[in-house]
Amino acid sequence: MKNVLKSCLPRDTINEKMGFFVKYILSDSTYNIQVKIKNKTKYLGYQFDCNVPLSIVPYYEWSNNNILSLRRSCGTFCSINLFFQIKNNELYEFEKQNVLCYDKDRSLIAYILDDTIVIENLMNGQKKVHSLTGASVCNYSIIECISECKFIKHYFKIEYSGLKKNIRTKLINKILLPQALLDEKRR
């Protein structure tokens, strides 16, 4: 059975320089995921086998000196990011659904929550909520969807594109980020 599991096992991600790893650990008939940041280790408690679609198995997405992000699918148009960071000398885990984009150097993420986009600094907990009133992640009545988003200096840029009455549309919205959101101080 272990030979079969080895054939479907995702690759480990190890970065000695930054002090983290993500390992897929074999047991008799399943595998689990082990995460380590700065000498703190945690097993995620999953028990995967080869019948599980790889899309729901968390995989390494990004990291910096303080945070490690794993991503997995939770269905069509749905994803979950699992975040790990050291707080009060403990390995702390939390998750966010539908993360659109991130700036790993500044620990900023943007994610969808109901009819809003939340921009959050994972280090200091500051948030800015941007309403999607009049727009959405994907407005099927006018076939207009979020096509790109990114962080640029003190702004968050979100771009919508699609068709409206058979005319190609493009809407760019730049959101000024408050200084408190950009502060790197830990909460």
C-alpha positions in Angstrom: 0.0 0.0 0.0 2.8 2.4 0.8 4.2 2.0 -2.7 0.9 3.1 -4.1 0.7 6.1 -1.8 4.3 7.1 -2.8 3.1 7.3 -6.4 0.4 9.8 -5.6 2.1 11.8 -2.9 2.5 15.5 -3.5 6.1 16.9 -3.4 7.4 18.3 -0.1 8.3 22.0 0.0 11.4 22.7 2.1 13.1 26.0 2.6 15.9 25.7 5.2 17.0 29.3 4.7 13.6 30.7 5.7 13.1 28.0 8.3 9.9 26.3 7.1 8.7 23.1 5.4 5.6 21.4 4.2 5.9 17.6 4.2 3.5 14.9 3.2 4.0 12.1 5.8 3.1 8.5 4.9 1.3 6.1 7.4 0.0 2.6 6.6 -2.7 3.5 4.1 -2.9 7.3 4.2 -0.8 10.4 4.3 -1.0 13.5 6.5 0.6 17.0 6.1 3.2 18.4 8.5 4.0 22.1 8.6 7.0 23.6 10.4 7.9 27.3 10.9 10.9 28.4 13.0 11.1 25.1 15.0 7.3 24.9 15.6 5.7 21.8 14.0 2.1 20.9 13.4 0.3 18.0 11.8 -2.8 19.2 10.0 -4.9 16.0 10.9 -5.9 15.1 7.4 -5.9 11.5 6.3 -5.6 11.5 2.5 -5.3 8.5 0.2 -4.8 8.2 -3.6 -8.6 8.4 -4.2 -8.7 12.0 -3.1 -8.6 14.6 -5.9 -5.3 16.5 -5.6 -7.2 19.8 -5.8 -8.5 19.4 -2.3 -5.0 18.5 -0.8 -3.4 21.7 0.6 -0.2 22.7 -1.3 2.4 25.4 -0.7 1.5 28.7 -2.3 3.7 31.4 -0.7 5.7 32.3 2.4 7.7 35.1 3.9 9.7 35.3 7.2 6.5 35.3 9.3 3.7 33.5 7.4 3.3 30.3 5.4 0.3 29.9 3.1 -1.2 26.6 1.8 -4.0 26.6 -0.7 -6.7 24.0 -1.6 -9.9 23.8 -3.5 -13.3 23.6 -1.9 -15.3 23.3 -5.1 -16.1 25.3 -8.2 -15.1 28.9 -7.8 -14.0 28.2 -4.2 -10.6 28.0 -2.6 -9.3 28.0 1.0 -6.0 29.3 2.1 -4.6 27.9 5.3 -2.2 30.4 7.0 0.4 29.6 9.6 2.4 32.0 11.7 4.2 32.1 15.0 2.4 34.1 17.7 3.3 34.1 21.4 5.8 31.3 20.7 3.0 29.0 19.3 2.2 27.9 15.7 -1.1 29.6 15.0 -3.3 28.4 12.1 -6.2 30.3 10.5 -8.0 30.2 7.1 -9.5 32.6 4.6 -11.8 31.6 1.8 -11.5 32.9 -1.8 -8.3 34.8 -1.6 -8.0 36.8 -4.8 -4.4 37.9 -4.5 -1.6 38.6 -2.1 1.5 40.7 -1.5 3.8 38.2 0.4 6.4 40.8 1.1 3.9 43.0 3.1 1.7 40.1 4.3 -1.3 41.6 2.5 -4.2 39.6 1.1 -7.5 40.4 -0.6 -10.4 38.0 -0.3 -14.1 37.9 -1.0 -16.5 38.0 1.9 -20.2 38.1 0.9 -20.6 41.2 -1.4 -17.3 42.7 -0.4 -13.6 42.5 -1.0 -11.6 42.5 2.3 -8.0 43.7 2.2 -6.2 42.5 5.3 -2.7 42.8 6.7 -2.0 39.3 8.3 0.6 40.7 10.6 -1.3 43.6 12.3 -4.9 42.5 11.7 -5.9 45.8 10.0 -8.6 45.5 7.4 -10.2 47.6 4.7 -13.6 46.5 3.3 -14.5 47.5 -0.2 -18.1 47.0 -1.3 -18.9 45.2 -4.5 -22.2 47.1 -4.9 -23.0 47.3 -8.6 -20.3 44.8 -9.4 -19.4 41.3 -8.2 -16.7 38.7 -8.6 -18.6 37.6 -11.7 -21.7 39.5 -12.9 -23.3 37.0 -15.3 -26.0 39.4 -16.4 -23.4 41.5 -18.2 -20.7 38.8 -18.3 -18.2 40.9 -16.4 -15.7 39.3 -14.0 -12.7 40.2 -11.9 -9.9 39.5 -14.2 -6.9 40.8 -12.3 -6.0 42.2 -8.9 -2.7 43.3 -7.4 -1.1 45.5 -4.7 0.8 48.5 -6.0 2.6 50.6 -3.4 -0.2 52.3 -1.4 -3.0 51.0 -3.7 -5.0 47.9 -4.3 -5.9 47.6 -8.0 -8.8 45.5 -9.2 -9.8 45.0 -12.8 -13.1 43.9 -14.2 -13.5 42.9 -17.8 -16.1 41.2 -20.0 -18.9 41.9 -22.4 -21.8 44.3 -22.0 -24.3 44.4 -24.9 -21.7 42.7 -27.1 -19.1 45.5 -26.3 -15.9 44.5 -24.6 -15.7 46.3 -21.2 -12.9 47.0 -18.8 -13.2 48.7 -15.5 -10.2 49.5 -13.3 -10.7 50.4 -9.7 -7.7 51.6 -7.6 -8.3 51.6 -3.8 -6.1 53.7 -1.6 -4.8 51.7 1.3 -4.7 53.4 4.7 -1.3 53.6 6.4 -2.5 51.5 9.4 -3.1 48.7 6.9 0.4 49.0 5.5 2.0 49.0 9.0 4.1 45.9 9.6 3.8 45.9 13.3 2.4 42.7 14.7 -0.9 42.7 16.5 
